[in-house]
Amino acid sequence: MDFLKRLEEHRSLEKQLAWEGTFEEYLQIVRKSPHVCQLAHSRIYEMIRAAGVEELEGGVKRYKFFANELFGIDRTLEKLVEEYFHPAARRLDVRKRILLLMGPVSGGKSTLVAMLKRGLEKFSRTDAGALYGIKGCPMHEEPLHLIPRELREDFQKEYGVYIEGELCPACRLMVESEYGGRIEKVPVERVFLSEENRIGIGTFTPSDPKSQDIADLTGSVDFSTIAEYGSESDPRAYRFDGELNIANRGIMEFQEMLKCDEKFLWNLLSLSQEGNFKAGRFALIYADEMIVAHTNENEYKAFIANKKNEALQSRIIVMKIPYNLRVSDEVKIYDKLIKQSDLKDIHIAPHALKVASIFSVLSRLKESKKQGMDVLKKMKLYDGEDVEGFKQKDLTELQNEHLDEGMSGVDPRYVINRLSSALIRTSTKCINPLDVLRALKDGLDQHASITREERDRLLNFISIARKEYDELAKKEVQKAFVYSFEESARVLFDNYLDNVEAYCNGTKLKDPITDEEMEPDEKLMRSIEEQIGVSENAKKAFREEILIRLSSYARKGKRFDYRSHERLREAVERKLFADLKDVVKITTSTKTPDKEQLKRLNEVSARLIESHGYCPICANELLKYVGSLLSR
């Protein structure tokens, strides 16, 4: 009953949103809300902006409009919005260009276009995105086109609204024959953009060049009416139902544009530059629409190599859409795709999607020429971690080293296909990281199109992902063995800081129980620093750097904890794990645990399930696996 109620509410809302009136009444709406007259590019830009913008580290803007569907390409999306949509919204020349999204397969190009389409449909139902059209117009055109060209300058002065475009042939005939030129009486209605209803959103897909007709783009003559109207040049004898016609006021997606026959592309020359196109035996027809196409790099190279395409090249803005290069965002991509499937009853163990993401991202990265930088370090740095010898401030320099980075590598579709294979084949209700790595490896064996050299390279990345998982698995179990790992780490960290402060300031510490003064505990400090390779000669500089960081945080009123310094966090964790290693090793690797060991294993397993997202199956497998790792 609740759903039926919602259905009734939906119908009621649709009725409330609908509006019909005369052009005279429409002018009152324009005076009150001039944004209803904005052009297509401006409406799309306002739609993206209305969803919100946040600034990330490094000054990169994240547009929330794309946040739930596209991950890890914030820099690319910022460039798209700031370099194309924003100037196009201000009526600069880029709006007269075709937007060509170029990138590798399964990189998000189609998703991006689909989001713009769905977004426009919803936005046209809001006050901010409202638009109106001449009732009965096959192209749902802007009613202000009714105003004669001679009066437009006066209208702009009075209303502050810019008018662009002319009446379509059908409306011109209707105004003269039905209303005798009295434009104020012409009916106007609110327009709701819809791909299904073919209003303001069009999609053109090339097919066999022999059977494809240019009418698919520009409309066609209705021969059944020729006898009635007597001429092909009568608008009533023409169907204005091509994709360019119906996409007026919104978006026209040109799928696989560069595979299209040349005669179809010629129609875009006039539309992209002048904002109009030729259809039938009519004068040029005005269209206010954004044309977006997508292609891969090989097709684009073949396109620009053809001298015949030079005229169209200058009317195209190419926006590269690379693969995501952040492991944490790649996990979100796989998680989204799996949630769209019907495999909700199968549990995916922690880190299963992460190992797949590590493999994918490594395959997309290019070797750096910087000394001490390898692809694994680069991957971690890209994902927000500081690594030995490099910090986040080095990121821009690394990203500028290879401007085509992310344009090749393993695509998400391959990984999802392998994950699907592992999910369906598994006999249990849980899939773990080792199952995922095995599925990825088996997929390479079945992949006939890759070279032996490429296969060996990808196998090496699977091996690296396995090593990364081994470390993650050991840490997960070791953390679970410490009932309160965070608390233990904090106590050890605070103890270390107290000793470092006393060492650097040349002071002594007080025993908390006896109040006796003591020298800084050199043995404790070294036991932590040695975990990350700080030598005896380098210890003084390292401790002073920690103290400077501590002072900096204090001045800013921020708390300096063990996570505030990446290397120190690693050192504290390693020290805790080193102290625990023997206990964990003996408990997890024994084949016949005694009563005390069994109790501890059950406690650890329960903690993994309650606090770390494991199920009984993968928690048990993790403990066995870590036991085998530690006993090697």
N, C-alpha and C positions, 0 to 999 in steps of 0.2 A: 504493500500500500504506500510505503514511503516513496518508492520509485515512481509510482503513478502520480503522486503528489508533485514530485520534482518535474515530471513530464508536463503537468498542467502549468506549473510555474514557468517552465521554459517557453511554452506556447504564449503565455501571457506576456512575458518579457519581449518576445519577438513582435507582438502586436504593439507594445508600448514604443519600441524603437522605430517602428515603421512611421514614415511621414510622407504626406502628399500635399501639394499646394500649387500655387501658380508661381511664375517667375517673379512676379511682384512681391509675393510673400517670401520667396527665397532671398531677395535682396535684403530683407529685414534680418534674416539669419546671418548673411554675410557681414552686415554692419556690426552685429553683435559678436560674431565668432569668425573673424577673417580666415582662421586656419582651415576652414572647410574647403577653401579654394586652393590649398597648396598642391604643388605638382607631385607626381609619383615619387621621385627621388627624395623630396623633402618629407613626404609622409613616411617613407621607409626609415629615414634617418631619425625622425621623431619617435617612431615606434621602438627603435633600438635604444634610444636615449631614455625613453619613458620607463624602461625596465630597470634602470639604475646603472651606475658606474662606480667601481671601486678601484683604488690605486694599490698595486702590489709592490713588493720590494723591488727596487731598481727603477721605480717610476713607471712601470708598465701598467696600462689601464686594463681592467677586466670589465667587459660589457656583460652584465648579468643576463641579458637576453639570450646569450649563447651558452650560459654556464651549465645548464643541466644536460646538454646534449654533446657539446664539443669540449674536449679536454686537452690541455697541454699546448694549445696553439694561441695563447692569449696575445703574443706579440704579433702574430699574423692577423688576427681579428682586429687588433688595434689599428694596424696599418690599413686594413680594408675599410674600416669606419672613418679613420681620420684622413686618408688619402683619396678615398673614392666617394663614400656616402656624404661626408660633411661638405666638401666643396660642391658636389652635385646638388645638394640641398640648397646651396646658396646660388644656384643657377650658373655656376662656372662651367667652363667648356667640357669638363670630364663627364658631365651628364649626357653628352652627345657621343659617348664612347660605349662600345659593347664591353661588358665586364666578362673577362675570360678567366675562369678559375682553372689553374693548371697544377697538377700534382699527381703523385702515384696512386695506384688503385687502392680503394678502401681507405682513403686518407681523410674523408669527411666532406668532400665537395658536394655530393648529392644531399647529404644531411644538412649542410649549410643552406642550400637553396630551398629545401623542403621546409626548413625553419622559417625562412623569410616568407614563404607562401602562407604557411599556417598562421604565422604571426600577423600577417596583413589581414587575413580573414577575421581574426579575433579583434585586431585593432580597429577595423572599420565598424565594429559594433560598440565602440567606446565613444565618449564625447570628444576626446582628443583626436581620434582618428576618423571622425564622421565625414562623409562625403556625399554629394548629391549629384544626380544626373537628370538629363531631360527624359521624361517618361516616354517610353516607346523607342528610344534611340537604341539601335543595335550595338552601339559602341559605348553606351552609358556615359555620354560625354558631358563635360563641364557646362552647366547652364550659362555661364558668363560668355560663352562663345556666341550667344544670341545677340550680344551688344555689337552694333556696327563698328567697324574699325575706326571710323571718323570720330566716334564718341568715347573711345577707350581712354584717351589721355585725360579727358574731363572726369571720367569715372574713377581713374586711378587717383586723381587729386582729391576727390571727394571721399572715396572709400579706403584709399591706401592699399588697394589690391591690384596686383599685376595680372594682366590677362594675356595668355598665350594660346594660339590655336584658332582654327576656323571650324565652322559647322561641317559635319559630314554630309554627303549628298542626300541621305535619307531625311535628315532634319531640315536641311535647306528647303527641300520640296514640301515637307510637312508644314513648316512655318508659313510658306506662301499660299499653299492650296487650302489649308484648314483654318489658318488664323489671319490670313490676309496681311501678314507682316506685323501684326500686333503682338510683339514678343512678350509683353507683360502678361498675356493670357496663356502662354505656353505652359503646360503642366510639368512640374518638377517632382521628383521623388527621391527619398533617401536610398542610397546604393549600398548594398552589403557585398563585399568582395567574396567570391567563392569559386574555387577551381571546379567543383562538381557542377555548379550551375553555369559555368563558363562566363563568369562576370569578373573582369579585371585581372584574372590569373590564367595564363595560357601556357601550354607545354607543346613543343614541337619535337618530334622524334623522326629522324631520317629513316626511310625504308628503301626498298629497291628503287634505284634511280629511274628504272624503266616504267614503274607503275606510279611513282609519287607525282602528285600534281601540285603546281604552284598555288592552286586554289586552297590547299591546306593552310597556306600562310595568309593569303590576301582575300579569300572569299571567292564566290563564283556566280555566274549568270544562272538564274532559275529559268530554264528553257520552257517550262510548263506555263510561264506567265507572259512569254514574248507575244503571243497572239493577243492577249488582253491589253498589254501596255504598248505594244507596237515597236519597241526599240530596246536594244541591249544597254543603251545609255540612260534608260529610265531607272532611277534608284529602286523603284518598286519591283523591278525585274532582276534585282541582284541580291544575293545572300551575303550580307556582311558578317560572315561567321568564320573567317579564317583566324588563325591563332593571333596574328597581329591586330586584328579587329577586336577580338574579345578581350585581349590583354590590356587594352586601353585603360588608363587610370591606375595600373598596377605593375605586374611583372610578367615578362614572357621568358620562359626557360627554353633555351635552344639546346636540347640534349645532343651530345656528340656532334657539335656544330661542324667541326673540321672534317667529318666523314661525309658531309653533305655535298650534293651536286652543286657546281659553281653557280648555276642559274638561280638557286635558292639564296645563295649568299649575296648576290647582286642586289636583291631587294633590301638588304640591310644597309647598303651604302647610303642611300638617301635618308632612311629612317634614323640611322645613327648620327648623321651630320646635320640634317635639316629638320628632323622630327616629323617626317611624313613619308608615305610610301605610295606606289602606283597600284591601283586595282581597277581592273576592267576598263571601260571607256569613260573614266571620270578624271577630273583634275586630281592632283596629289591630295591624299587624305592625311590629315594631321592625326598623330597618335602620341599620347603622353604615357610612356611606359619605360621601365628599365628592362634592358635585354641582358640576360645572364646566360653564359654558356660554360661548359666544362670539358676538359680534355686531359690527356696525359702528355708527358714531355716528348715522347717519340713522335706522336701525331703533330704536335706543335712545331717541332723541328722540320718535319716534312712540309708543313703548311708554309712556313716562312722561306723555305728553300725554293718554293714555286714563285717565279717572278710575276705570274698572273695575279697573285694575291696581294701585291704591294699596296693597292688602293685600300683594301680592307684592313691590312695590317695597321695602318696609321689611325684607323678608327677603333682599335681594340686596346683596352687596358688589361694587361696580364697581371694577375695576382697569384703568386705561388702559394699553394696550400700543402706544406710538407707534413710528414708524419710527426706525431708527438714524440718528444725526446725526454720526457720525464717519466720515470718508473711509476711514481705514485699516481700520475694521471692515466697511464696505460692500464693500471689496475681498474680504474673507474670505467674505462671503455669496455673492458671484458665483463665487468660486473653488470654494466648496463645491458650489454648484449645477452648475457645469460638470463637476466631477469625478464627479458622479453620472450624467453622461450618457456616451454612447459616442463622444465626440469627442477621445479621448486622443491621436490621431495628429496633431492640428492644434496647431501651436505658437502660443501667445499671447504676443506681444511684451511686454517690460516696459512698464509704464504704460498698457497697453490697458485693463485693468480699472479703473485709477485714474482715467482721464479719464471713464469711465462713472460712477464713484462720485462724482466732483466734480459732474457734471451732476445726479445724483439728489439728493445732499445739499443742493445749492444750492436745488433746487426745494422742499425741505421747510422751509427756514429762513425765519424772519420778520424783517422789517426792524427793526433796533434804533433806539431813540430817542436813544441815546448819541451824542454828537458825535464824529465821526472813525471811527465803526464802520459798515462796510458788510457785505454778506452774505459777501463773499469773505474778509474779515478774520475774521468770525465763524466761518466754516467752518474756517479754519486754527487759530483759538483752541480751538474744540471738539475739534480733532484733536491737541491737545497742543503746538502751536507758540505761542511768544510772538510778537505782532505789534506794529507801531509804535503806541505809546500805550497798550497793554494787555498784561497778563500773566495767567498761569493763575489768580491770586488773584481776578481779575475775573469768572471763569467763572460762579460761583454767582449773582451779581447779574444776569448776562445771561440765564441759564437761567430765572430767576424772572420775567423781563420778560414772557414769553409762556408760560403754563402749558400751552397746547394746542399748543405747537410740536412738530412731528413727527407730528401727527395728519392731515396732508394732504401732498400732493406726489406725485412720481413713485414708483410702487411697484416693488420689485425684479423682479416678474414681467414688467413691461413691458420693463425693461432686458434681462433674460435672453432674452425673446422676440426682441428686436432683435439681441442678441449671437448668438443661435442662427441668425438669418437671415444675419448676416455670416459666421459660421463655416461654414455650409453652402454659401453662394453663392461664397465666395472660391475662385478658381481655383488659388491657391497653397496650400501647407501651413502658412501663417503668417498671422496677423491682427494688424495694428498699430493704434495709437491712432487714426490717421486713418480707418481702415476702420470702427472702432467709432463715432466721431463722425458719420461719413456715414450709418451704419445708424440711429443715433438720430434724425438729422434726417429721413431718409426715412420713418421711422415716424410722425413728427409730421404729415407731409404726408398720410399715409394714415389718420390718426386723425380720424374724422368728428365725434366727440363733444366735442372741445375747442373753446372759443371762439377767435376771432381774437386777442383780447387775451391769453389764456392761451398760445396758440401763439407769439406774439411774445415773451412772457416766457421761455418754454422755449428758444426759439431764441437768446435773449440768453445763457442759461446755457450753451448749447453753445458759443457764441462765447467765453465766459469760460474754459470748460474747454479750448478750443483754445489760448488765450493761455497758460494755465498749462502746457499740454503743450509749447508752443514754448520756454518757459524751461527746462523739464525736459530737453528734447531737447538744447538748446545746452549745458547743464551736463554732461549725460552724455558728449557728444562731447569737450568741453573737458577733462573729467577723464581720458578715455581717451587724450588727446594727451599729458598729463603722465604719464610712465611710473610715477612714484610720487607721485600727487596728494596723498595723505595726508602723506607726508614733506615735500613742498614747502610744504604749508599749515602744518604744525607749525613748520618752520624760520622761515617768514615771521612766524607768530604769536609765537614766542619772541623773535624780533628786535624785534618791535613792543613786547612786554611789557618787555624790557630798557630800551628807550628811554623808555617811559611811566614806568617806575619812577624812572629818572634824572631825568626832567623834573619829576615830582611832588616828589621829594626834594631837588631843586636840586643834584644831583651830576653827575659826568661819567662817561663810559664809557671802558673801556680797549680799544684796538685789539687783537684776539686775536693778531696777528702781531708788531706792533712794540711793544706795551705802551704806546703813546702815548695820552695822555688826550684824549678828544674830547667835544664838546658833543652832547647828544641829537640824533638825526637828524630834524629837523623835517619835512623833505621826505618821508621814508619814512612818518612817522606821519600826515601830512596826506593822502598818496596812498591810505592805507587808509581813513581816516575820511571822506574825501569820497565814497567809494563808497556810503555810507549816509546822506549828507546832513548830516553833523555840520558845523555852520558854524564859522567862525574864532572867533566869540564863545563858542560852546558847547564848544569843544574841551577847555578846562581842566576843566570839570565832568564831561565824558565820561571823560576820562583818570583823574580822581580816583575816579569810580564804578567803573572797571575795577580800580583798585588796591585799593579797599575789598572788592570781590568776591574778588580774589586772596587777600587777607588772611583773609577769612572761610573760604575753602576750606582754606587752610593750617592754620587753627586746628582745623578738623574732621578734619585728616589726609587730605583729599581732593585729588586732582590737578585743577588748573584748566587745561583745554586749550581749543583754539579752538572746541570744540562747547559749552562750558559757558556761553557767552554768545551768545544767538541772533543779536543784531545784529552782534557782532564776528565770528561765524562767517560771516555773510553778507558782511561787509566784506572779510575775508581771501579768500573764494572769488571775489568780484567783482574784486579786485585781481589775483589769479592769472589769472582769465579775461581781464581787460583786457589783461594782458601777452601773453596767448596769442592774442588775437582775430585778429590779422592773419595769423598762421601758419595757424590753423584755417580762416579764410576763404579764403585762397589755395589751400590744399590740397584742401578739400572742394568748392569751387565751380568749379574749373577743369575744362573738358570734355576737355582733352587733357593729363593729368598727365604730367610728365616722369618719368624713372626714379626719382629721389629721392622725388618726391611719391607715386608709385605704391607705393614701398616703405613709406613712412610710412602711407599709407592702409591697406595690408594689415596692418601692425602694429597700427593702431588698431582695425581690424575684428576681428582676432584677440583683442585685449584685451576688446572688447565681448562677444565670444562666450564667452571663458574666465571673465571676472570679473563680467559684468553681466547674464547670462541671455539674451543675444540668440542668434539662429540666423543663418546666413550671409545668409538672405533679408532679415530685418528689420534686421540690422546694415548692410547695403548701402543699404537704403531710408532708414535714419536718417541716414547720412552724406550722401546726396543731399539729403534734406530740410533738414538743418542748413546745407548749402552754399547752398541757395536762400534760407534765412532770412537768413544773414549777408550775402548779396550784394544784398539789397533796399536 
